[in-house]
Amino acid sequence: MTRRRLTLAAALAGLLPLACGRGTSSAPANTMPSAAQHAKYFPIAAGDVHGPAAGQASADCNGCHQDTSTGQPSVSFLVFSCTGCHLPVANGRAQHDAWASLLPLHATVAGFPATQPADAAFSDACRACHPAGTVGPPADHGDYFDLSAAGKHAFPGARITKCGDCHTSGSRTATTDFACATCHAADATPLAAGHAAVPDLAADPTNPVKCLACHANGVLPATSAGAPVTVAGHAAAAGGFLIGTGVHSGAAGGACLTCHPANRAPSTTPPHWDYARDFKQTSCVACHVTVGGTAALHDDQAGLATIHTSVATFASTVASLGLSAACLSCHADGQGGAPANHEALFPRAAGTKHAGLACASCHTNPANRQDLTALACLTCHQGLTGAGAYPGTHQTAGAAILLTTTCTGGTSATVPIAPTGADCLKCHADAQVDLVGAHPADRNTFGTGPHTGAGCLTCHVALRADKPYPAADFTKPSPASQSSAGCATCHGNGCGGGG
């Protein structure tokens, strides 16, 4: 028996009798539905994948509705076959009815039969995943990568019209085969230029694995609140940690995947981005950049311990948190920071005279922050005017600071000293302004009278007990006895009128 093959286009136009399947046009059960009615079950209108232009097998009723066991047209339209058509699929890599070629395209589909089933089961399997007869993303694709109309990668859309536009292999989960760069090569900003501030990406901007490590959902990395994270905005999004400027910028840093090496943990709930980086986890030990004036390597715990000797909790903090978390706990902004006890040594918190100064602004010997002689007090204050200036507010004779006086042969003489940072701390251990103007009157106001050239440290010889360096204790005046230190400096040898 010869199969009758009536073209769908002609039937829809009313040019041929409606005689699909067995029976005639007078049989109501076999009356051909319109394209709109048929679309409730399967789209076959012009322009659809299975419409008239797709080929003869999909252009008439019997091309799909046939009983493969007999090779004859089907008695019921509920019986259909997907295997009578040789149309290529997946960009020509397989034939629609060639099981061997379809199998690798469905390697990641758990329910796809591993061996070729009977034709009826084969057809049922096709329509189970492709009810509209079109190739499309699985229902949970959004759990891995956003294809919604509102997203950057809308499907179907202007840039993505088929799965093969992104997936270049039959394995839909092979991130190495994603075609990110193929599409984005046409972007206004080239991939390398767009990642120029991120060294680990600038050197390899077309690697799809790296693309997805940062852009798992097809957009810029974002904070939990949804704010996009860029190099320039990293500090605002990451608790103040700077990568656009400072020690973690340029070749020494700014490397997303170097600092965030851990992938997200597999999840049983969306999103399932097992191939994406977990930006909540950081590592400070994957970089050999030197710190402490080249005194240690950034990932060498033993070396780092030598420049944290003033931090009593360094070892215990590393033991409890791990080295990376311990680093971040004290250096939240990624910069070399002051130890926890710095305020007790020298105040620099907000509201103080030295607020906001970087370590190197004062410590010129970064390998030894405890070297008081290397403090750069004068570097800053010699350029100041007014109350904080040197030498103006300290000068009583000549062009130098007078820290002490001596008495020789009954004549008082000043000894000018150009002080080091350690000398500055003797009087300014708390960064305070000189209190000469408030000197008690009953002690003869400092700066006038016979004590004009004595100098603070000539009279105040007691040291503060709360400082590890020699700082004068101005709450304790010089001992009254002329036979003791202090007054005796001038009065114990017959000078100054009281010797």
Buried (B, 14 or more C-beta within 10 A) or exposed (E): EEEEEBBBBEBBEEEBEBBBBBBEBEEEEBEBBEBEEBBEBBBBBEEBBBBBEBBEBBBBBBBBBBBBEEEBBBBEBEBBBBBBBEBEBBEEBBBBBBBEBBBEBBEEEEEBEEEEEEBBEBBEBBBEBBEBBEBBBEEEBBBBBBBEEEBBBBBEBEBBEBBBBBBBBBBBEBBEBBBBEEBBEEEEEEBEEBBBBBBBBBEBBBBBBBBBBBBBBBBEBEEEEEEEBBBEBBBEBBEEBBBBBBBBBEEBBBBBBBBBBEBBEEEEEEBBBBBBBEBEBBBBBBBEEBBBBEBBBBBBBEBBBEBBEBBEBBEEBBEEEBBBBBBBEBBEBBBBEBBEEBEEBBBBEEEBEEEEBEBEEBBBBBBBBEBBEBBBBBEBBEEEEEEBBBBEBBBBEEEBBBBBBBBEEEEBEBEBBEBBBBBBBBBBBBBEEBEEEEBEEEEBBBEEEEBBBBBBBBBBBBBBEEBEBBBBBBEEBBBEEBEEBBBBBBBBBEBBEEE
